[in-house]
Amino acid sequence: MANIVKITEVYLYMGFTTPESAAECVKVRAMLDDNGIKYQTLHYPDNSQHDACFSALSTWVFGPSFRQIAFKDFPIVHWKEFYDDWERHIEVVQSATELASSNLILHKDKVIA
C-alpha cells in the first residue's frame, strides 16, 4: 500500500439547495476551520447555477478506483492526494460526508497551503 505524502488543493463547494444542505455546509466549513485545514471556498448562492454545477462535476472520473460520481447536493469536498510511489497524483472527490471529513482530519498534517 502506498503511503500518502501530502494533500493539497482542498476545495469546499457550497450551495444552499435545502435547509439541510445549508446546515451541512456550515458544519463542514467549521470542521475544516477547527482542524486548521486550509481550503478555498467555491460558493454557488444562486439556485439557477446548481444544476449546471452538478452536471459538470458528474462528468468527471476520479481515482483511486477511477469511477464517476453523481453529485446531487452540496457541500462537496475536493482535494488531491500525492503518494510516495507514484509520480502522478490521485485525485479524490467525495461528497462532504463524515467519511470525507474524517479522511481530511486524519491527514491534516499533510495538508499544505
N, CA and C atoms as a LAMMPS dump frame, in Angstrom:
ITEM: TIMESTEP
0
ITEM: NUMBER OF ATOMS
339
ITEM: BOX BOUNDS ff ff ff
-5.0000000000000000e+02 5.0000000000000000e+02
-5.0000000000000000e+02 5.0000000000000000e+02
-5.0000000000000000e+02 5.0000000000000000e+02
ITEM: ATOMS id mol type element x y z
1 1 1 N 0.845 -1.188 0
2 1 2 C 0 0 0
3 1 3 C 0.88 1.236 0
4 2 1 N 0.572 2.164 -0.856
5 2 2 C 1.346 3.398 -0.945
6 2 3 C 1.1 4.275 0.274
7 3 1 N 2.121 5.015 0.653
8 3 2 C 1.989 5.976 1.748
9 3 3 C 1.66 7.34 1.18
10 4 1 N 0.677 7.986 1.801
11 4 2 C 0.325 9.323 1.334
12 4 3 C 1.421 10.289 1.747
13 5 1 N 1.786 11.167 0.826
14 5 2 C 2.841 12.137 1.077
15 5 3 C 2.233 13.476 1.504
16 6 1 N 1.203 13.906 0.799
17 6 2 C 0.566 15.18 1.144
18 6 3 C -0.804 15.265 0.504
19 7 1 N -1.609 16.14 1.036
20 7 2 C -2.898 16.504 0.46
21 7 3 C -2.832 17.988 0.136
22 8 1 N -3.234 18.344 -1.068
23 8 2 C -3.195 19.748 -1.477
24 8 3 C -4.519 20.138 -2.125
25 9 1 N -4.643 21.407 -2.385
26 9 2 C -5.759 21.958 -3.151
27 9 3 C -7.108 21.48 -2.632
28 10 1 N -7.38 21.805 -1.38
29 10 2 C -8.665 21.458 -0.772
30 10 3 C -9.684 22.525 -1.163
31 11 1 N -10.781 22.087 -1.74
32 11 2 C -11.851 22.996 -2.13
33 11 3 C -13.144 22.578 -1.448
34 12 1 N -13.897 23.547 -0.995
35 12 2 C -15.219 23.316 -0.425
36 12 3 C -16.242 23.971 -1.353
37 13 1 N -16.994 23.141 -2.058
38 13 2 C -18.086 23.629 -2.904
39 13 3 C -19.31 23.795 -2.025
40 14 1 N -19.889 24.999 -2.027
41 14 2 C -21.03 25.291 -1.171
42 14 3 C -22.172 25.882 -1.976
43 15 1 N -23.379 25.43 -1.666
44 15 2 C -24.588 25.996 -2.246
45 15 3 C -25.736 25.58 -1.359
46 16 1 N -26.735 26.409 -1.269
47 16 2 C -27.802 26.142 -0.315
48 16 3 C -29.046 25.682 -1.052
49 17 1 N -29.096 24.385 -1.378
50 17 2 C -30.236 23.854 -2.117
51 17 3 C -31.4 23.52 -1.195
52 18 1 N -31.101 23.14 0.037
53 18 2 C -32.136 22.824 1.033
54 18 3 C -31.64 23.328 2.388
55 19 1 N -32.53 23.464 3.355
56 19 2 C -32.062 23.832 4.707
57 19 3 C -31.046 22.831 5.244
58 20 1 N -31.231 21.542 4.9
59 20 2 C -30.308 20.516 5.372
60 20 3 C -28.912 20.701 4.762
61 21 1 N -28.855 21.006 3.457
62 21 2 C -27.541 21.199 2.832
63 21 3 C -26.882 22.474 3.343
64 22 1 N -27.687 23.503 3.628
65 22 2 C -27.125 24.73 4.195
66 22 3 C -26.488 24.446 5.544
67 23 1 N -27.176 23.668 6.373
68 23 2 C -26.636 23.322 7.688
69 23 3 C -25.377 22.474 7.546
70 24 1 N -25.363 21.557 6.586
71 24 2 C -24.202 20.702 6.373
72 24 3 C -23.009 21.523 5.876
73 25 1 N -23.249 22.509 5.013
74 25 2 C -22.168 23.387 4.547
75 25 3 C -21.523 24.113 5.721
76 26 1 N -22.346 24.639 6.62
77 26 2 C -21.84 25.342 7.798
78 26 3 C -21.026 24.38 8.664
79 27 1 N -21.531 23.164 8.831
80 27 2 C -20.862 22.158 9.654
81 27 3 C -19.495 21.776 9.069
82 28 1 N -19.435 21.551 7.751
83 28 2 C -18.178 21.139 7.133
84 28 3 C -17.171 22.286 7.148
85 29 1 N -17.634 23.505 6.895
86 29 2 C -16.731 24.655 6.97
87 29 3 C -16.141 24.783 8.372
88 30 1 N -16.963 24.603 9.404
89 30 2 C -16.48 24.673 10.782
90 30 3 C -15.476 23.559 11.055
91 31 1 N -15.734 22.352 10.512
92 31 2 C -14.808 21.238 10.698
93 31 3 C -13.44 21.565 10.095
94 32 1 N -13.433 22.122 8.891
95 32 2 C -12.165 22.489 8.259
96 32 3 C -11.444 23.556 9.066
97 33 1 N -12.17 24.588 9.486
98 33 2 C -11.577 25.672 10.271
99 33 3 C -11.045 25.168 11.611
100 34 1 N -11.845 24.36 12.307
101 34 2 C -11.454 23.869 13.629
102 34 3 C -10.214 22.993 13.587
103 35 1 N -9.976 22.339 12.453
104 35 2 C -8.834 21.445 12.326
105 35 3 C -7.659 22.077 11.588
106 36 1 N -7.756 23.383 11.332
107 36 2 C -6.646 24.091 10.711
108 36 3 C -6.351 23.654 9.292
109 37 1 N -7.374 23.163 8.577
110 37 2 C -7.183 22.734 7.191
111 37 3 C -7.414 23.93 6.276
112 38 1 N -6.407 24.272 5.496
113 38 2 C -6.522 25.401 4.585
114 38 3 C -7.283 24.966 3.338
115 39 1 N -8.236 25.779 2.928
116 39 2 C -9.08 25.42 1.795
117 39 3 C -9.548 26.676 1.082
118 40 1 N -10.054 26.476 -0.123
119 40 2 C -10.704 27.554 -0.846
120 40 3 C -12.182 27.217 -0.952
121 41 1 N -13.014 28.243 -0.875
122 41 2 C -14.461 28.059 -0.96
123 41 3 C -14.951 28.436 -2.351
124 42 1 N -15.746 27.571 -2.935
125 42 2 C -16.435 27.853 -4.188
126 42 3 C -17.922 27.878 -3.854
127 43 1 N -18.497 29.075 -3.831
128 43 2 C -19.849 29.27 -3.318
129 43 3 C -20.804 29.523 -4.481
130 44 1 N -21.875 28.77 -4.513
131 44 2 C -22.892 28.903 -5.559
132 44 3 C -24.207 29.329 -4.909
133 45 1 N -24.36 30.628 -4.623
134 45 2 C -25.553 31.086 -3.9
135 45 3 C -26.808 31.122 -4.757
136 46 1 N -26.641 31.184 -6.075
137 46 2 C -27.785 31.3 -6.976
138 46 3 C -28.262 29.9 -7.37
139 47 1 N -29.497 29.567 -6.998
140 47 2 C -30.023 28.231 -7.287
141 47 3 C -29.979 27.879 -8.764
142 48 1 N -30.036 28.867 -9.636
143 48 2 C -30.022 28.582 -11.069
144 48 3 C -28.673 28.02 -11.526
145 49 1 N -27.631 28.179 -10.71
146 49 2 C -26.304 27.666 -11.057
147 49 3 C -26.108 26.213 -10.634
148 50 1 N -26.936 25.72 -9.733
149 50 2 C -26.672 24.441 -9.093
150 50 3 C -26.692 23.263 -10.061
151 51 1 N -27.747 23.156 -10.884
152 51 2 C -27.853 22.02 -11.793
153 51 3 C -26.677 21.976 -12.756
154 52 1 N -26.261 23.132 -13.252
155 52 2 C -25.124 23.176 -14.176
156 52 3 C -23.84 22.746 -13.477
157 53 1 N -23.686 23.145 -12.22
158 53 2 C -22.504 22.758 -11.447
159 53 3 C -22.482 21.249 -11.241
160 54 1 N -23.602 20.658 -10.805
161 54 2 C -23.651 19.209 -10.574
162 54 3 C -23.438 18.451 -11.874
163 55 1 N -24.014 18.95 -12.96
164 55 2 C -23.864 18.282 -14.246
165 55 3 C -22.409 18.262 -14.686
166 56 1 N -21.722 19.388 -14.506
167 56 2 C -20.305 19.464 -14.885
168 56 3 C -19.458 18.55 -14.01
169 57 1 N -19.689 18.575 -12.702
170 57 2 C -18.904 17.744 -11.795
171 57 3 C -19.14 16.262 -12.06
172 58 1 N -20.359 15.899 -12.44
173 58 2 C -20.694 14.492 -12.62
174 58 3 C -20.089 13.883 -13.878
175 59 1 N -19.477 14.691 -14.721
176 59 2 C -18.8 14.143 -15.909
177 59 3 C -17.387 13.697 -15.572
178 60 1 N -16.895 14.06 -14.396
179 60 2 C -15.521 13.725 -14.026
180 60 3 C -15.421 12.281 -13.567
181 61 1 N -14.255 11.694 -13.752
182 61 2 C -13.965 10.355 -13.255
183 61 3 C -12.78 10.475 -12.32
184 62 1 N -12.86 9.878 -11.135
185 62 2 C -11.862 10.087 -10.106
186 62 3 C -11.264 8.787 -9.609
187 63 1 N -10.017 8.857 -9.133
188 63 2 C -9.329 7.728 -8.517
189 63 3 C -9.617 7.694 -7.031
190 64 1 N -9.062 6.654 -6.345
191 64 2 C -8.192 5.634 -6.925
192 64 3 C -8.916 4.559 -7.715
193 65 1 N -10.223 4.457 -7.612
194 65 2 C -10.947 3.43 -8.364
195 65 3 C -11.361 3.928 -9.747
196 66 1 N -11.149 5.219 -10.021
197 66 2 C -11.475 5.826 -11.304
198 66 3 C -12.92 5.554 -11.705
199 67 1 N -13.81 6.076 -10.86
200 67 2 C -15.229 5.912 -11.107
201 67 3 C -15.892 7.278 -11.183
202 68 1 N -17.003 7.315 -11.87
203 68 2 C -17.78 8.541 -11.929
204 68 3 C -18.621 8.655 -10.671
205 69 1 N -18.804 9.872 -10.226
206 69 2 C -19.619 10.142 -9.052
207 69 3 C -20.702 11.132 -9.459
208 70 1 N -21.935 10.827 -9.122
209 70 2 C -23.037 11.737 -9.43
210 70 3 C -23.22 12.701 -8.262
211 71 1 N -23.052 13.967 -8.535
212 71 2 C -23.207 14.986 -7.5
213 71 3 C -24.615 15.551 -7.566
214 72 1 N -25.294 15.549 -6.414
215 72 2 C -26.683 15.986 -6.387
216 72 3 C -26.963 17.041 -5.344
217 73 1 N -26.004 17.291 -4.471
218 73 2 C -26.253 18.283 -3.424
219 73 3 C -24.919 18.789 -2.887
220 74 1 N -24.96 19.918 -2.261
221 74 2 C -23.804 20.476 -1.577
222 74 3 C -23.875 20.073 -0.112
223 75 1 N -22.777 20.107 0.619
224 75 2 C -21.441 20.52 0.204
225 75 3 C -20.666 19.372 -0.46
226 76 1 N -19.629 19.742 -1.193
227 76 2 C -18.721 18.79 -1.819
228 76 3 C -17.308 19.187 -1.418
229 77 1 N -16.518 18.235 -0.982
230 77 2 C -15.119 18.495 -0.646
231 77 3 C -14.247 17.829 -1.702
232 78 1 N -13.282 18.559 -2.195
233 78 2 C -12.413 18.098 -3.28
234 78 3 C -10.973 18.348 -2.872
235 79 1 N -10.111 17.364 -3.061
236 79 2 C -8.699 17.564 -2.761
237 79 3 C -7.848 16.64 -3.61
238 80 1 N -6.54 16.861 -3.634
239 80 2 C -5.599 16 -4.34
240 80 3 C -4.708 15.302 -3.333
241 81 1 N -4.508 14.019 -3.542
242 81 2 C -3.609 13.234 -2.695
243 81 3 C -2.389 12.824 -3.514
244 82 1 N -1.227 12.933 -2.909
245 82 2 C 0.019 12.517 -3.554
246 82 3 C 0.611 11.354 -2.765
247 83 1 N 1.079 10.337 -3.468
248 83 2 C 1.631 9.135 -2.836
249 83 3 C 3.11 8.988 -3.138
250 84 1 N 3.823 8.309 -2.255
251 84 2 C 5.282 8.228 -2.364
252 84 3 C 5.784 7.334 -3.491
253 85 1 N 4.986 6.393 -3.955
254 85 2 C 5.493 5.509 -5
255 85 3 C 4.844 5.732 -6.356
256 86 1 N 4.112 6.806 -6.509
257 86 2 C 3.549 7.17 -7.8
258 86 3 C 3.999 8.555 -8.189
259 87 1 N 4.314 8.738 -9.434
260 87 2 C 4.699 10.064 -9.9
261 87 3 C 3.48 10.927 -10.162
262 88 1 N 2.367 10.313 -10.479
263 88 2 C 1.156 11.093 -10.732
264 88 3 C 0.334 11.195 -9.45
265 89 1 N -0.513 12.178 -9.393
266 89 2 C -1.342 12.316 -8.202
267 89 3 C -2.649 11.561 -8.373
268 90 1 N -3.225 11.205 -7.27
269 90 2 C -4.558 10.612 -7.243
270 90 3 C -5.505 11.703 -6.769
271 91 1 N -6.513 11.966 -7.548
272 91 2 C -7.475 13 -7.205
273 91 3 C -8.704 12.329 -6.612
274 92 1 N -9.049 12.708 -5.414
275 92 2 C -10.168 12.097 -4.7
276 92 3 C -11.258 13.135 -4.518
277 93 1 N -12.448 12.819 -4.927
278 93 2 C -13.573 13.724 -4.761
279 93 3 C -14.71 12.945 -4.118
280 94 1 N -15.214 13.467 -3.039
281 94 2 C -16.325 12.825 -2.348
282 94 3 C -17.291 13.893 -1.882
283 95 1 N -18.527 13.485 -1.704
284 95 2 C -19.463 14.373 -1.027
285 95 3 C -18.939 14.609 0.385
286 96 1 N -19.305 15.711 0.959
287 96 2 C -18.781 16.069 2.281
288 96 3 C -19.509 15.278 3.359
289 97 1 N -19.274 13.981 3.365
290 97 2 C -19.842 13.104 4.376
291 97 3 C -18.855 12.995 5.524
292 98 1 N -19.234 12.255 6.559
293 98 2 C -18.326 12.032 7.681
294 98 3 C -17.062 11.329 7.212
295 99 1 N -17.178 10.469 6.196
296 99 2 C -16.005 9.769 5.675
297 99 3 C -14.993 10.751 5.097
298 100 1 N -15.471 11.676 4.283
299 100 2 C -14.573 12.662 3.693
300 100 3 C -13.962 13.544 4.781
301 101 1 N -14.795 13.953 5.728
302 101 2 C -14.313 14.79 6.817
303 101 3 C -13.262 14.053 7.636
304 102 1 N -13.524 12.794 7.948
305 102 2 C -12.587 12.01 8.742
306 102 3 C -11.264 11.822 8.013
307 103 1 N -11.325 11.62 6.695
308 103 2 C -10.109 11.432 5.917
309 103 3 C -9.242 12.686 5.961
310 104 1 N -9.87 13.838 5.806
311 104 2 C -9.118 15.086 5.843
312 104 3 C -8.553 15.342 7.233
313 105 1 N -9.316 15.05 8.277
314 105 2 C -8.812 15.244 9.632
315 105 3 C -7.659 14.284 9.906
316 106 1 N -7.801 13.047 9.477
317 106 2 C -6.766 12.045 9.688
318 106 3 C -5.434 12.486 9.078
319 107 1 N -5.508 13.149 7.935
320 107 2 C -4.304 13.542 7.22
321 107 3 C -4.01 15.04 7.336
322 108 1 N -4.573 15.707 8.342
323 108 2 C -4.463 17.159 8.379
324 108 3 C -3.02 17.646 8.423
325 109 1 N -2.098 16.819 8.97
326 109 2 C -0.692 17.226 8.996
327 109 3 C -0.093 17.214 7.614
328 110 1 N -0.775 16.595 6.658
329 110 2 C -0.28 16.523 5.286
330 110 3 C -0.868 17.639 4.416
331 111 1 N -1.837 18.362 4.94
332 111 2 C -2.47 19.411 4.148
333 111 3 C -1.548 20.625 4.123
334 112 1 N -1.284 21.13 2.93
335 112 2 C -0.427 22.29 2.8
336 112 3 C -1.164 23.4 2.092
337 113 1 N -0.661 24.59 2.244
338 113 2 C -1.323 25.746 1.614
339 113 3 C -1.145 25.684 0.12
